[in-house]
Structures are given as structure tokens and as C-alpha cells.
Amino acid sequence: MMEEKFQEHYGEEEIQILSIQAEALDWEENLIFISEEISFFGNILASGKKTINVEINKEDASYLKEQLDLLNRANEFHLTTFFDYKNKLEGLKECDDVQCENFYLKDHLIFKTSLRKHFRDFRKLKLLVYKFLRVNFN
């Protein structure tokens, strides 16, 4: 894990590489955490237990559980793709010209667009789950 701060003596290319690596680390953490959240929400929706003070409408819960399952498959795909991307990203350190760096930057931007959509889709579904669940904390 690279936790270097941007130093004044770093050139534009070094800053770009550090920025790409930092963003990739954030993506990895988000994708892994999404897996945990999907599992958590899925368990709540599947249980329907009153012991956790959650009101469950079975039809809506079933629909949301299906959506979570679909999103979980998408998340697994993105995790697999991310690890391939992360391995390929190691080559960025070996770049010695702008053309090489642009190759990695293009891949980075394409993957970034895909992940942004995935993260947005998950936030929308999570909001539906939050609205669906009425939790009593008393």
C-alpha cells in the first residue's frame, strides 16, 4: 500500500500515478464494503423476524432481495475486474513516456466511469431498502 503524500518535488506524472493508485485503493475498499452491505441487507430482508423490530412486507422484501442479488453479482464482477485492473496497473510504474501513461490513464477513466455507475446504482437501491425498512430503536 502506497501512502505517500504529494511532495513539492514530484512532477506531474508522479502526482498522476499517485492519484490513480489512491483512487484504485478507494475503489477496492468500496467494492469490498458493498459486498458486506449487500449481505447485511439481504439477511434482514430474508429474515422478516420481528425480534429485530423490522416490519417486513414479504412481496416488497422479495423484490428488494432479488435486486440485491443482481447487484451482488454485478459487484462480484466489478471486484474481479478490479483485481485484473489492479494487477495491470503495476505496469504504470514502468512507464517512461507519455504514450505509455496515457494507455493506463485511458483504462483508468473507463473503469472509473463503470464504477461510478455501479456505486450510484447501489446507493439508489440502498435508499430503497432504507425507505422500506422502518426500524424502531426504542
Salt bridges, closest charged atoms under 4 A:
GLU23 OE1 - HIS108 NE2 2.56
GLU23 OE2 - LYS112 NZ 3.12
GLU28 OE1 - LYS86 NZ 2.89
GLU37 OE2 - LYS126 NZ 3.00
GLU55 OE1 - ARG134 NH2 2.20
ASP69 OD1 - LYS65 NZ 2.97
GLU90 OE1 - LYS93 NZ 3.02
ASP107 OD2 - LYS88 NZ 2.54
ASP121 OD2 - LYS117 NZ 2.72
